[in-house]
Amino acid sequence: MGLMNSLECLTKQSHFNIEIIISDNCSPIDEVEEIAKKYVESDSRVKYFRQPENMGAAFNFSFVLQQASGDYFMWAADDDWWEPEFIEKIIAAIQQSPKAIAGFCNYSVVNEENIRQKFNDPLPYLHELTHSNDFKRLSSFINQYEGYGKSNIFYSIIETNILKNIPFDLTIEKVPLGGDLSLIYSWLRSGQIVVVDQVLRRTTIGNVKQNAQFITEYDDKRWKTILFTIYTGKWTFYWKTWKDNLFFYFYLTSTSQLSAITKTLLYFTISKKIMFFCYDLVCYNIVTRGFDLFQYLKRKESLAQ
C-alpha cells in the first residue's frame, strides 16, 4: 500500500531528527488508520490525525503544514519514493547556499510498479529555476512549460516559516486548479531554490489516483462559419482550467517584497505568458476550411492542447 511505502522511506531517512505528520482525511479504508497507528506505536517521530470528515485535499495540505514545528518542511505524497539520503543531502545543500530557502533534487518518473518511464530529463529544467536573481528565477518559472514537470518542486524541502507566511487559503480559493503552481511561485518570491543533481526521489505517474484527478470532460461544441470552425467546448475548458492560475501571478507579484523594477518586468513576463496562451487557444481550437492554416502555427509547448 502507498502509505506504508511512504512511511518506510521516511522513517529510514539518514537525517533522523524529523517529525512525520499524517492527516487521515476520513479515509473509508480501515487499513489507512491501522498502518498509521502501527507506525505511531513503533516510532515516536510519527504523529497521526484523523479528520472527522473528508475536508478535501487543500485542507489536508494546509493542516499538516500548520502542525509542523521544525525549521524545514516538505509535503510527501503517498505514491512517491525517497532515497535514504534525500533529506540529509538536500538540507546540506540549502545550508551551504546563503540565499537558499528551499531545496530539491533530480528525480525519476515511475509507474505504480516502480518501473521507470520514458520522460524528459528533468535536471536541465530544474536548474533553470535556481537563479539567485529574483527576476531570472521567477520569470524562468513562469515561462517554463508546465509539461516539463515544474509542479514537482511543490515537494521540495522549504523553510517552514516562509511556507506558513504564504497566502495558502487565498491561493486555493482563487486558484482551484493549478494551485500548486501558484503556491510554488509564492515561496519562490522569498529566495533561491537549490537542486541536488543526484536522483533521490521517484515520482509516480499514470496511477489510479492521478488518472482520477486529470479526467478531462468538456462538451465538444462547435461553432461553424463559412471560413472556419471553432471548437468552443474545448476552448472554454482550457480557458477555465488555466486562467485563474495565470492571472493570480499578478496578485502574487504585486504583494511581494520584490523591487519595483523586478515587479514591472514580471508583469510583462506574465502578460506575455497569457498572450501566448490565448494564441494557443486559437491555434488548437480553430480549423480553417480547405487549408488548415493553424496546424502549421501551433506551438508544441502549449497549455491549450
Secondary structure as the mmCIF struct_conf table of DSSP 4:
data_model
#
loop_
_struct_conf.conf_type_id
_struct_conf.id
_struct_conf.beg_label_comp_id
_struct_conf.beg_label_asym_id
_struct_conf.beg_label_seq_id
_struct_conf.end_label_comp_id
_struct_conf.end_label_asym_id
_struct_conf.end_label_seq_id
HELX_RH_AL_P HELX_RH_AL_P1 GLY A 2 THR A 11
TURN_TY1_P TURN_TY1_P1 LYS A 12 LYS A 12
BEND BEND1 SER A 14 SER A 14
STRN STRN1 ILE A 20 ASP A 24
BEND BEND2 PRO A 28 PRO A 28
HELX_RH_AL_P HELX_RH_AL_P2 ASP A 30 SER A 42
TURN_TY1_P TURN_TY1_P2 SER A 44 ARG A 45
STRN STRN2 VAL A 46 ARG A 50
BEND BEND3 PRO A 52 GLU A 53
HELX_RH_AL_P HELX_RH_AL_P3 ALA A 57 GLN A 67
BEND BEND4 GLY A 70 ASP A 71
STRN STRN3 TYR A 72 PHE A 73
TURN_TY1_P TURN_TY1_P3 ASP A 78 ASP A 79
STRN STRN4 TRP A 81 TRP A 82
TURN_TY1_P TURN_TY1_P4 PRO A 84 GLU A 85
HELX_RH_AL_P HELX_RH_AL_P4 PHE A 86 GLN A 95
TURN_TY1_P TURN_TY1_P5 GLN A 96 GLN A 96
BEND BEND5 SER A 97 SER A 97
TURN_TY1_P TURN_TY1_P6 PRO A 98 LYS A 99
STRN STRN5 ALA A 100 VAL A 110
TURN_TY1_P TURN_TY1_P7 GLU A 112 GLU A 113
STRN STRN6 ARG A 116 ARG A 116
BEND BEND6 PRO A 122 PRO A 122
HELX_RH_AL_P HELX_RH_AL_P5 LEU A 123 HIS A 127
TURN_TY1_P TURN_TY1_P8 GLU A 128 LEU A 129
BEND BEND7 SER A 132 ASN A 133
HELX_RH_AL_P HELX_RH_AL_P6 ASP A 134 ASN A 143
BEND BEND8 GLN A 144 GLN A 144
HELX_RH_3T_P HELX_RH_3T_P1 GLU A 146 TYR A 148
HELX_RH_3T_P HELX_RH_3T_P2 LYS A 150 TYR A 155
BEND BEND9 SER A 156 SER A 156
STRN STRN7 ILE A 157 GLU A 159
HELX_RH_AL_P HELX_RH_AL_P7 THR A 160 LYS A 164
TURN_TY1_P TURN_TY1_P9 ASN A 165 ASN A 165
BEND BEND10 ILE A 166 ILE A 166
HELX_RH_AL_P HELX_RH_AL_P8 PHE A 168 LYS A 174
BEND BEND11 PRO A 176 GLY A 178
HELX_RH_AL_P HELX_RH_AL_P9 GLY A 179 LEU A 188
TURN_TY1_P TURN_TY1_P10 ARG A 189 SER A 190
BEND BEND12 GLY A 191 GLY A 191
STRN STRN8 GLN A 192 THR A 204
BEND BEND13 GLY A 206 GLY A 206
HELX_RH_AL_P HELX_RH_AL_P10 VAL A 208 GLN A 213
STRN STRN9 ARG A 222 LYS A 224
BEND BEND14 ILE A 226 LEU A 227
STRN STRN10 PHE A 228 TYR A 231
HELX_RH_AL_P HELX_RH_AL_P11 THR A 232 SER A 254
TURN_TY1_P TURN_TY1_P11 THR A 255 THR A 255
BEND BEND15 SER A 256 GLN A 257
HELX_RH_AL_P HELX_RH_AL_P12 ALA A 260 ASN A 285
STRN STRN11 ILE A 286 THR A 288
BEND BEND16 ARG A 289 PHE A 291
HELX_RH_3T_P HELX_RH_3T_P3 LEU A 293 TYR A 296
TURN_TY1_P TURN_TY1_P12 LEU A 297 LEU A 297
BEND BEND17 LYS A 300 GLU A 301
TURN_TY1_P TURN_TY1_P13 LEU A 303 ALA A 304
#
